[in-house]
Amino acid sequence: MTAQPGSSAHDLSSLHRFSSTLLQRVAADERKGNVLVLGHGALPAPECPCLWRDEHTFGLSICIFQGRLQASVHARAALDCTSTALPFQDAAFRTVILYQVTRDGTEHEMDEACRVLGPDGELLVLGLNRNSWNGIWRHRREPVPGMHVASVRNSLQAHGMVIDRMLGAGLLGWPGPLMVWKRLSGMALPLADLVVIRARHRERPAATRLRLKEFPARALPTSMAVP
């Protein structure tokens, strides 16, 4: 991400690379357990090796995009669903990621993310800080929502989540420095271009029956690996 304006496609590609790098820093690299990414339709799935699942790892990796139809290479693996009403049972995923989809935490995606997250899992909320220089500039040019960090934190707490880590990166359009919550560098977090929040359940969520239903949009399981 640079301080100089460019084409929208270039800007989104830069934002995607920057976001993936920051996400890789905070996600647990255990290579086991199911992974769910709820992503913005203007960006591809995050390119984080720690989120990939294949025959050598344990679990399934699924990416569902907002407002975008998706075609599956393996048609039998496709799911009919929307990001606001997921056909998964409670606590089905070890890792759930809200990837550039959250404005203030009142979205249905936040409700669903907390519901399907396992009792020992981690929820990662990554967004473009709308109070940063880059967030203000991009908000006028691109479809990616600006995230109100304080509101998202309040929403997580209202969902019974405990925030245990927060990172920021990017200042005035430049990719550095890295800002770490509860450290001296964290004083600059309110100005960081990108912020990722990691949260966990305060208490074990109550189990409910599996909900299966047909929805108009499509999603696909994916290894998230680049061919």
Residue, then its C-alpha position, 0 to 999 in steps of 0.5 A: m500500500t503506497a501513499q500515491p493514488g492509483s487505479s482502483a484495481h491496483d489499490l485493491s490488489s495492494l490492500h489485499r496483499f497488505s491485509s494477508t500479511l497482517l493476518q498471517r502475523v496474528a493467526a495461529d499456525e496449527r494447521k488443524g481444525n476447520v477454517l471459515v473466511l467471510g470475505h468482501g466480494a471485491l477481494p480474493a480469499p486471504e493468501c495465508p499459508c496458516l489457513w490452508r487445508d489439504e490432505h496433509t492437514f486436519g480440517l476443511s477451509i471454506c471461503i464465503f464472499q459477500g454479494r458474489l456468486q462463486a463457481s466451484v471446480h468440484a460442483r458436488a462440494a458447493l454450498d448454497c448459502t449467504s454470509t448472513a445465514l450460514p448452514f453450519q452447526d454451532a461451534a463448527f470452526r476452529t478459526v473464523i475470519l471476518y475479512q474486510v466485511t465489518r463496519d461497526g460489528t452490527e452486521h449479521e456476519m458478526d452474529e454468525a461468526c460468533r455462533v459457528l466459532g468453536p469454544d477454543g477457537e479464534l475469531l479474527v476481524l480484519g478491516l481498514n481503519r476508517n479513522s486512518w488517513n488511508g481509511i478516509w481516502r479509500h472510503r471515497r474510492e472503493p467498496v471496502p468498508g471502513m471499520h470503526v474499531a471501537s464499535v467492533r470491540n464493543s460488539l465483540q464484548a456484547h457477544g460474550m467474546v474476550i479480545d486477547r490480541m490486536l495488531g495494526a499496520g500502515l501509517l499515512g499510506w506506508p506499510g509500516p510500522l507494526m503496532v501491537w496492542k498493550r505495547l508502546s507501539g500500540m499507542a499509534l493503533p488509532l491511526a493504523d491503516l489496517v487493524v486486526i482483532r483476535a477474540r475468543h469465547r468467554e464461555r463455552p457456547a451452547a450447542t444447537r441443532l444443525r440448520l440446513k437450508e437453501f440460500p440464493a448465493r454460492a460458496l465453496p470449500t477451498s484449500m486456499a492454496v495457490p496452484 
